[in-house]
Structures are given as C-alpha cells and as structure tokens.
C-alpha cells in the first residue's frame, strides 16, 4: 500500500492577500452570514453546511474519487468573508472534536500550511 502525502491547506483571511491559483489548486470559498435572519457567528444548521471546512474538504476528496473533479495537490480556503476565522483554524488543526468519520479522514489527508 502506498503512502499518500497530506495536502497543504492555505487559509486566506485578508482578501488583499489572495494567492494565485494554478491547475493543481482547489479553491474553497467560505461565505459570510447567509443573511437569513441571524447575526454572524450564531449557530445555524443551514449555514453550517456551507461553512464546515472539514465537510467541504472531505467533499473535495469524494468528488475527485468519483471523477467529478481533477486531482489537486493543494487547497486554498478563502475565509475573507468570515468575521472570525479562528473556528476554521481550530477545525484544521484538530482543536475541534471530530464529529464524524469524514473529520478523521480530513485530519489524515490535509494540514494547515503556514
């Protein structure tokens, strides 16, 4: 069985510091509050589906596995619209408890670069 190297994830929280993308880079954009009636940072099941970075990274792996997206060797997460990116950092550095098998998969397959 071959060893798979973890994929680096670069988190961008300042829109002025967006990095150039190439064909080997997957991009995830985290949206701000969806605007459907709650303040930024409040728990909302609808918003959690589009802002859970671990779920989104797992989806990238699954899309590639199903030949729905090309291979990628790095990921850029644009969190510039998110008011507080500390939860994103916590999710990527193992500070949040794993909720599902996907979280363990993401912990093995991705790491926060820089």
N, C-alpha and C positions, 0 to 999 in steps of 0.2 A: 504494500500500500504506500503510495507516495504522500509525502508531507506537503500540505498546502500552506504557503506563507500567508500570514494575516494581511489584510488590505488596510492601508492607511486611510484615515478619515480626517479631512481638514475642515475645521469649523470656522466659518466666517461670520462675525457678528457686526462688522462695520461694512456697510455697502461700498465705501470708498476703497476697501481692500479686497474686493473680489479678485480671484486669481483667474488667469486664462485657463480655459478648458481645452482638452485635446480629446481625441477619439477613444482614449483609454480611461477617461474620467467620467464617472456617473455623477449627476447633479441631483441633489435633493433640496427643494426649497420649502422651508417651514413657514407657513403663513402666520400672520398676526391674528388677533381675535377675529373670528368669523363674522362678527357684527350681528349676531342673532340674539342679542339681549343680555349679555353678561359682561362684566369687566374683565380685562386681561388678567390672566393668572387664575381665574376661578376654574374649578373642576367642572368639566362639561364632557359628557361621553361623546358627543358629536365632534367636538374639537380634538379630543384625544386621539381619534382615529387618523387624523391628518397631521398630527404633530408628534406622535410617538416615534422618535427617531429609531428605536430598536425595531419596531414593526416595519418601518419604511426600509431600513437596511436589509431586513430579512426578505422583504418583498423583492428587493433588487436581486438577491441571490436566487430566489424562486423564479423570477422572470428569466434570468439567464439560464437556469437549469431547464426551463421549459422552452428554450429557444425563442423567447419573446423579446429579448434584448441582447445586444452584443456583449462580449466579455469586457470586463473593466478591471483595471489594476489599482485604481484609487477612487475615492469618493470625496466630493466637496459638498458640505452641508451649509447652505445659505440660511443662517438664522438671523439675518439682519432685520427682519420684520418682527422678531420675537423680543418682547420687552426685557425678559430676563433669561439669558441663555444658560444659566447655571444648572437648570434641570437637564438640559441637553448634555452638558459636560458630565453631570452625575450619571446619566444613563450610559454614556460612552466609556466611563472609567470604572464602572462596576459599583458605584456608590448607591444606586437604587437596587432594591431587591429584584431578583429575576421573577417574573410573573408567569412565564410560560417557557416551553422548550425553545421557542424562537429566540428568547433572550440569551439562553446559554449558547445557541448557535452563533448569534451575533458577537457574543463575548469571545468566542474562539476565532471567528473569521475576520473581525475588524478591530482596529485600535485607533485611539485618538492620536494623531500626529501633531507634534509641536506644542 
